[in-house]
Amino acid sequence: MSRRGAGTRVTHQALPPAMRDAVDEFAAHLAQVRNRSAHTVRAYVADLVSLLDHAVRMGCAEPADLDLSVLRSWLAKQRTTGAARSSSARRAAAVRTFSAWAHRSGLLATDVAAPLATPKARRELPVVLRADQAATLVEAPGDGGPAAPGGAGAPGAATADDPVLLRDRALLELLYATGARISEVCGLDSTDVDHPRRVVRVLGKGNRERTVPYGLPAQRAVDRWLAVGRPALAGPESDRALFLGARGGRLHPTMARRIVAGYARAAGLPPTSPHGLRHSAATHLLDGGADLRAVQELLGHSSLASTQIYTHVSMERLRAAYRQAHPRA
C-alpha cells in the first residue's frame, strides 16, 4: 500500500495489470538481485505504487507511458503533503531506481528519471549520550532496575540473577560495545559469538558480514546471560538465537527498542533508542582517537560519507567544551 492525496490509500491491486506486473518484478529485483532489506523494499514499492496510481490518473496505461513530466508532477504532489525532506529524497531515489531498472528491462524506452534532480535530505546531527550517561544506561539492569521489558517493572523488582535482567544487561552492553544495529544484534545466534577472541560476527545490510570486537564488560554480561539467564528462558522456539524474549523465541527488535527506551527513562536519561546507542558508540570511539575508517568498518557503513557525520558530532562537542572552558571563547 501507499499513501495518496491527503491520507487516502491506493492498493497494488487497483493498478492496471501491466502496472501490477511491473511492481511485482521490481520488488523481486530489489529483494533478490540488489539484496535490499525488507524495510527498503516495502518503502520503495509503496512509493512506486503511489507513483503509478498518479500516472494512471494522468492517462498512463502502462509503464512505457511514463515520462519526466509525470514523475515531476507526482513528486510535486507529494511535497504538498508536507513530507519531510528525507521522505522526498527517498521517493526521488525510488523513482530513479525504478526508472533505471525499467529501462534495462525493456519496460521503458529511455531512463526517464535520469534528468530528475534529487532533493538533498537535511542531515541533522544525531543526539548522543555522554560517556557517563552511556555507562549508567548499560549498567542499569545490574542495579536491580526495571525487570520487565521496556522498563515496566519497578526498581528492585527482580534479583540480580533474574534471567530478564541478565538478558537486558547483555543486550545493552553488546549494543554499546559494538555499535551494531538493533536488527543485527537481535539476529545474532549464540554461535556468532567468538568468546576466546572476544568478537562477534554480524550480518549487516545487503547480507554483508563483518566481525566486530567487544570489551570485557560486554564479555562478562554475555557470558553470565548464556550461563544463567538464557537456559531459564530457552524453549522449543529458541533454536540458536542469542537473545530470547520472555516466551523463549528470538527477541524481536521492537521489544528490544522498548527495553532500551525503558531503562533510559527509568535512569532519568534523555530519550534513547538502540540507534542512539549506536550513535553514542561511534562518537565516543572518535572522541577517543579512533580512525574514521576503522569506525566505518565497525559500523558496517558502505560509504565513508555515512560515517563522517560523527566527526561533526565530535566537533560540536569540542566547540561546546571550548565555549564553556576557554576564558576568551
C-alpha positions as CSV (number, residue, x, y, z in Angstrom):
1,M,0.0,0.0,0.0
2,S,1.0,3.6,-0.4
3,R,-0.4,7.0,0.8
4,R,-2.2,9.1,-1.7
5,G,-3.5,12.7,-1.5
6,A,-4.4,13.8,2.0
7,G,-4.1,10.3,3.6
8,T,-6.3,8.0,1.4
9,R,-4.7,4.8,0.3
10,V,-4.3,3.1,-3.1
11,T,-3.6,-0.7,-3.3
12,H,-1.3,-2.6,-5.6
13,Q,-4.4,-4.5,-6.9
14,A,-6.1,-1.3,-8.0
15,L,-3.5,-0.7,-10.7
16,P,-3.8,-1.9,-14.3
17,P,-2.3,-5.4,-15.0
18,A,0.8,-4.1,-16.7
19,M,1.5,-1.8,-13.8
20,R,0.9,-4.6,-11.2
21,D,3.4,-6.8,-13.1
22,A,6.0,-4.0,-13.1
23,V,5.6,-3.6,-9.3
24,D,6.0,-7.3,-8.6
25,E,9.1,-7.6,-10.9
26,F,10.7,-4.5,-9.4
27,A,10.1,-5.8,-5.8
28,A,11.7,-9.1,-6.7
29,H,14.7,-7.3,-8.3
30,L,15.2,-5.2,-5.1
31,A,15.0,-8.2,-2.8
32,Q,16.8,-10.9,-4.8
33,V,19.2,-9.1,-7.0
34,R,20.0,-5.9,-5.1
35,N,19.7,-7.6,-1.7
36,R,17.9,-4.6,-0.2
37,S,16.4,-5.0,3.2
38,A,12.7,-5.9,3.6
39,H,12.1,-2.3,5.0
40,T,13.7,-0.7,1.9
41,V,11.7,-3.0,-0.4
42,R,8.4,-2.1,1.3
43,A,9.2,1.7,1.2
44,Y,10.3,1.6,-2.5
45,V,7.3,-0.5,-3.5
46,A,4.9,1.8,-1.7
47,D,6.4,4.8,-3.4
48,L,6.2,3.1,-6.8
49,V,2.5,2.1,-6.3
50,S,1.7,5.7,-5.4
51,L,3.6,7.0,-8.5
52,L,1.9,4.5,-10.9
53,D,-1.5,5.4,-9.4
54,H,-0.8,9.0,-10.1
55,A,0.3,8.1,-13.6
56,V,-2.9,6.3,-14.3
57,R,-4.9,9.4,-13.2
58,M,-2.8,11.3,-15.8
59,G,-3.8,8.9,-18.5
60,C,-1.0,6.4,-18.5
61,A,-2.0,2.8,-19.0
62,E,1.4,1.0,-18.7
63,P,5.0,1.8,-17.5
64,A,6.0,2.7,-21.1
65,D,3.7,5.8,-20.9
66,L,5.7,7.3,-18.0
67,D,7.7,10.5,-18.8
68,L,9.6,13.1,-16.9
69,S,6.5,15.4,-16.5
70,V,4.6,12.6,-14.8
71,L,7.5,12.0,-12.4
72,R,7.8,15.7,-11.5
73,S,4.1,16.1,-11.1
74,W,4.0,13.2,-8.6
75,L,6.9,14.5,-6.6
76,A,5.4,17.9,-6.5
77,K,2.1,16.5,-5.3
78,Q,4.0,14.6,-2.5
79,R,5.7,17.8,-1.4
80,T,2.3,19.4,-0.9
81,T,1.5,16.9,1.8
82,G,4.3,18.4,4.0
83,A,6.6,15.4,3.8
84,A,10.0,15.7,5.4
85,R,13.0,16.4,3.1
86,S,14.3,12.9,3.9
87,S,11.0,11.4,2.6
88,S,11.2,13.5,-0.5
89,A,14.7,12.3,-1.1
90,R,13.8,8.7,-0.6
91,R,10.9,9.0,-3.0
92,A,13.1,10.5,-5.7
93,A,15.6,7.7,-5.1
94,A,12.9,5.1,-5.5
95,V,11.8,6.7,-8.8
96,R,15.3,6.9,-10.2
97,T,16.0,3.2,-9.2
98,F,12.7,2.0,-10.8
99,S,13.3,4.1,-14.0
100,A,16.8,2.7,-14.4
101,W,15.7,-0.9,-13.8
102,A,12.6,-0.5,-16.1
103,H,14.9,0.8,-18.9
104,R,17.3,-2.1,-18.6
105,S,14.3,-4.5,-18.5
106,G,12.8,-3.0,-21.7
107,L,9.7,-1.6,-19.9
108,L,10.8,2.0,-20.7
109,A,12.4,3.1,-24.0
110,T,14.7,5.5,-22.1
111,D,15.6,6.1,-18.4
112,V,13.1,8.9,-18.0
113,A,14.2,9.7,-14.4
114,A,17.8,10.3,-15.4
115,P,17.4,14.1,-15.6
116,L,15.4,14.2,-12.3
117,A,17.0,16.3,-9.6
118,T,17.2,14.5,-6.3
119,P,16.4,16.8,-3.3
120,K,19.1,16.6,-0.7
121,A,17.9,15.4,2.7
122,R,18.9,17.7,5.6
123,R,21.2,15.7,7.8
124,E,20.7,16.6,11.4
125,L,23.3,15.8,13.9
126,P,22.3,12.7,16.0
127,V,21.7,13.2,19.7
128,V,24.3,11.2,21.6
129,L,24.8,10.3,25.3
130,R,27.8,11.4,27.2
131,A,30.2,8.5,28.1
132,D,29.0,8.6,31.7
133,Q,25.4,8.5,30.6
134,A,26.0,5.6,28.4
135,A,27.6,3.7,31.3
136,T,24.6,4.5,33.5
137,L,22.3,3.1,30.9
138,V,24.2,-0.2,30.2
139,E,24.7,-0.8,33.9
140,A,21.0,-0.1,34.8
141,P,19.8,-3.8,34.7
142,G,22.6,-4.8,37.1
143,D,21.4,-2.2,39.6
144,G,18.1,-4.0,40.1
145,G,16.4,-1.7,37.6
146,P,13.2,-2.3,35.7
147,A,12.7,-6.0,35.4
148,A,10.1,-6.1,32.7
149,P,10.8,-5.4,29.1
150,G,10.5,-1.7,28.3
151,G,11.1,-0.7,31.9
152,A,7.6,-1.7,33.1
153,G,8.9,-3.1,36.3
154,A,9.7,-1.2,39.5
155,P,13.3,-0.7,40.7
156,G,14.3,-3.7,42.8
157,A,11.5,-5.8,41.4
158,A,14.0,-8.7,40.5
159,T,17.1,-10.3,41.8
160,A,20.5,-9.9,40.1
161,D,20.1,-13.5,38.7
162,D,16.7,-12.8,37.1
163,P,17.0,-14.0,33.5
164,V,15.3,-10.9,32.1
165,L,17.8,-8.6,33.9
166,L,20.7,-10.7,32.7
167,R,19.4,-10.6,29.1
168,D,18.8,-6.8,29.3
169,R,22.3,-6.1,30.7
170,A,23.9,-8.3,28.0
171,L,21.8,-6.7,25.3
172,L,22.7,-3.1,26.4
173,E,26.4,-3.9,26.8
174,L,26.6,-5.5,23.4
175,L,24.7,-2.7,21.6
176,Y,27.0,-0.1,23.1
177,A,30.2,-2.2,22.8
178,T,29.8,-3.0,19.1
179,G,27.7,0.0,17.8
180,A,25.7,-2.6,15.9
181,R,22.2,-2.0,14.6
182,I,19.3,-3.4,16.7
183,S,18.3,-5.8,13.9
184,E,21.8,-7.1,13.7
185,V,22.1,-7.8,17.4
186,C,18.6,-9.4,17.6
187,G,19.6,-11.6,14.6
188,L,22.7,-13.0,16.3
189,D,23.0,-16.7,17.1
190,S,24.9,-18.0,20.0
191,T,27.4,-19.4,17.5
192,D,28.1,-15.9,16.2
193,V,29.9,-15.0,19.4
194,D,33.6,-15.9,19.4
195,H,34.4,-15.9,23.2
196,P,38.2,-16.5,23.1
197,R,38.8,-13.7,20.5
198,R,36.1,-11.5,22.1
199,V,34.5,-10.7,18.7
200,V,31.0,-11.1,17.3
201,R,30.1,-12.0,13.7
202,V,27.4,-9.6,12.4
203,L,25.3,-9.9,9.3
204,G,24.5,-6.3,8.2
205,K,22.7,-4.6,5.3
206,G,22.9,-6.3,1.9
207,N,23.9,-9.5,3.7
208,R,27.4,-8.1,4.2
209,E,29.1,-9.9,7.1
210,R,31.6,-8.2,9.4
211,T,33.5,-9.0,12.6
212,V,33.2,-6.6,15.5
213,P,35.2,-6.7,18.7
214,Y,33.7,-6.1,22.1
215,G,35.2,-5.3,25.5
216,L,35.4,-7.0,28.9
217,P,32.2,-5.6,30.4
218,A,30.2,-6.9,27.4
219,Q,32.0,-10.3,27.7
220,R,31.1,-10.7,31.3
221,A,27.5,-9.7,30.7
222,V,27.1,-12.0,27.7
223,D,28.8,-14.9,29.5
224,R,26.5,-14.5,32.5
225,W,23.5,-14.4,30.3
226,L,24.4,-17.5,28.4
227,A,25.3,-19.4,31.6
228,V,22.4,-18.4,33.8
229,G,19.8,-16.3,32.0
230,R,19.3,-17.9,28.6
231,P,18.8,-21.5,29.9
232,A,16.0,-20.2,32.1
233,L,14.1,-18.6,29.2
234,A,15.0,-21.2,26.5
235,G,12.2,-23.3,24.9
236,P,11.3,-25.1,21.8
237,E,11.3,-21.9,19.7
238,S,14.7,-20.7,20.9
239,D,16.8,-22.5,18.3
240,R,20.3,-20.9,18.3
241,A,19.1,-17.3,18.9
242,L,21.5,-15.4,21.2
243,F,18.8,-13.1,22.8
244,L,15.4,-14.5,23.7
245,G,12.1,-13.0,24.6
246,A,10.1,-13.9,27.7
247,R,8.4,-16.8,25.8
248,G,11.6,-18.3,24.6
249,G,11.6,-17.1,21.0
250,R,14.1,-14.9,19.4
251,L,14.0,-11.3,20.8
252,H,12.2,-9.0,18.4
253,P,13.7,-5.6,17.6
254,T,10.5,-3.9,18.6
255,M,10.8,-5.3,22.1
256,A,14.5,-4.5,22.2
257,R,13.7,-0.9,21.4
258,R,11.3,-0.8,24.3
259,I,13.9,-2.3,26.6
260,V,16.4,0.4,25.8
261,A,13.9,3.2,26.0
262,G,12.5,1.9,29.3
263,Y,15.9,1.7,31.0
264,A,16.9,5.2,29.7
265,R,13.6,6.6,31.1
266,A,14.0,4.9,34.5
267,A,17.6,6.2,34.8
268,G,16.5,9.7,34.1
269,L,18.5,9.9,30.9
270,P,17.5,11.7,27.6
271,P,15.1,9.6,25.4
272,T,17.4,6.9,23.9
273,S,16.9,4.3,21.3
274,P,19.2,1.4,20.2
275,H,20.3,3.6,17.3
276,G,21.0,6.4,19.8
277,L,23.4,3.9,21.5
278,R,25.0,3.2,18.1
279,H,25.5,7.0,17.5
280,S,26.9,7.3,21.0
281,A,29.4,4.4,20.5
282,A,30.6,5.9,17.2
283,T,31.1,9.3,18.7
284,H,32.9,8.0,21.7
285,L,35.2,6.0,19.5
286,L,36.1,9.1,17.5
287,D,36.4,11.2,20.7
288,G,38.9,8.6,21.9
289,G,41.1,8.9,18.8
290,A,39.8,6.0,16.7
291,D,40.5,6.2,12.9
292,L,37.4,7.2,10.9
293,R,37.8,4.3,8.5
294,A,38.1,1.9,11.4
295,V,34.8,3.2,12.8
296,Q,33.3,2.9,9.3
297,E,34.3,-0.8,9.3
298,L,32.9,-1.4,12.8
299,L,29.6,0.2,12.0
300,G,29.2,-1.6,8.6
301,H,28.8,1.6,6.6
302,S,29.3,1.0,2.8
303,S,30.3,4.6,2.3
304,L,32.7,6.8,4.4
305,A,30.2,9.7,3.9
306,S,27.8,7.9,6.3
307,T,30.4,7.8,9.0
308,Q,31.7,11.3,8.6
309,I,28.6,12.7,10.3
310,Y,30.1,11.6,13.6
311,T,33.1,13.8,13.1
312,H,30.6,16.7,13.1
313,V,29.1,15.4,16.3
314,S,32.6,15.3,17.9
315,M,33.3,18.8,16.6
316,E,30.1,20.2,18.2
317,R,31.1,18.6,21.5
318,L,34.6,20.1,21.2
319,R,33.1,23.6,20.5
320,A,30.8,23.3,23.4
321,A,33.6,22.3,25.7
322,Y,35.7,25.2,24.4
323,R,32.9,27.7,24.9
324,Q,32.4,26.5,28.4
325,A,36.1,26.4,29.4
326,H,38.0,29.0,27.4
327,P,38.2,32.5,29.0
328,R,38.0,34.2,25.6
329,A,35.5,31.9,24.0
